[in-house]
Amino acid sequence: MGAEFDASRIDETIHGRLRLGIMALLSAASSATFAEIKQKTGASDGNLSVHLRKLEDAGYVSVEKSFVDRKPQTRAALTEAGRKAWLAYLDQLRTLLGDTPGN
């Protein structure tokens, strides 16, 4: 194992299973509605709300609330900081796995 192995560098805000799923989903889409995220992750309303809030509080996700056809709609998207944190998280996992250039 190389000297670069340091599991404590993993971003705990992202690393939770549901938050990881949300980040992965949003990294592949410009944005997604609450209903879309809920359907793709299998989360309950309350659980999804809590984890979106944690990502929002970290500055990784922006949440916008609006009305569509007189119905409330919540839409989430990665922020620039969230995209950077996501890429750093993936890089750290690669490092932990020894999957670095030249290996």
C-alpha positions in Angstrom: 0.0 0.0 0.0 1.4 3.4 -1.0 1.9 6.3 1.2 -1.0 8.1 -0.4 -3.6 5.7 1.2 -5.6 7.9 3.6 -9.2 6.9 4.1 -9.8 9.9 6.4 -9.6 12.1 3.3 -12.9 10.7 2.0 -15.6 13.4 2.0 -18.1 12.1 4.6 -20.8 14.5 3.3 -20.8 12.7 0.0 -19.9 9.2 1.3 -23.3 8.3 2.8 -25.2 5.8 0.6 -28.1 8.1 -0.3 -26.0 11.2 -0.6 -23.6 9.3 -2.9 -26.6 8.3 -5.0 -27.9 11.8 -5.2 -24.4 13.2 -6.2 -24.0 10.5 -8.8 -27.4 11.2 -10.3 -27.0 14.9 -10.3 -23.5 14.7 -11.8 -25.0 13.0 -14.9 -27.9 15.5 -15.2 -28.1 19.2 -15.3 -30.8 19.0 -12.6 -33.5 16.6 -11.3 -36.8 17.0 -9.6 -37.4 15.7 -6.1 -39.8 13.1 -7.5 -37.1 11.9 -10.0 -34.4 11.7 -7.3 -36.8 9.8 -5.0 -37.8 7.4 -7.7 -34.1 6.7 -8.8 -32.8 6.3 -5.2 -35.8 4.6 -3.6 -35.7 7.1 -0.7 -38.6 8.1 1.4 -39.7 11.8 1.2 -38.4 12.5 4.7 -35.1 10.8 4.2 -34.5 12.4 0.9 -35.3 15.8 2.3 -32.8 15.4 5.1 -30.0 14.3 2.8 -30.7 17.0 0.2 -30.6 19.5 3.0 -27.2 18.2 4.2 -25.8 18.5 0.6 -27.3 21.9 0.3 -25.8 23.1 3.6 -22.4 21.9 2.4 -22.8 24.0 -0.7 -22.8 20.9 -3.0 -26.4 21.1 -4.2 -28.7 24.0 -5.0 -32.4 23.5 -4.4 -35.0 25.5 -6.2 -38.7 25.5 -5.3 -41.3 26.6 -7.9 -44.8 25.8 -9.1 -45.5 23.8 -12.2 -49.2 23.7 -13.2 -50.1 25.0 -9.8 -48.2 22.2 -8.1 -45.1 22.7 -6.0 -42.0 21.3 -7.5 -38.5 21.0 -5.9 -35.6 20.8 -8.3 -32.0 20.1 -7.3 -28.7 20.6 -9.2 -25.0 20.3 -8.4 -23.3 23.6 -7.7 -19.8 24.3 -9.0 -18.5 23.5 -5.5 -20.5 20.3 -5.6 -19.1 19.2 -9.0 -15.5 19.9 -7.7 -16.2 18.0 -4.5 -17.7 15.1 -6.5 -14.6 14.9 -8.8 -12.3 15.1 -5.8 -14.3 12.3 -4.1 -13.9 10.1 -7.2 -10.2 10.9 -7.4 -9.7 10.0 -3.7 -11.5 6.6 -4.2 -9.2 5.9 -7.2 -6.2 6.7 -5.0 -7.4 4.4 -2.2 -7.9 1.7 -4.8 -4.4 2.2 -6.2 -6.0 3.2 -9.5 -3.7 6.1 -10.3 -2.0 6.9 -13.6 1.0 4.7 -14.2 -0.4 1.7 -12.2 
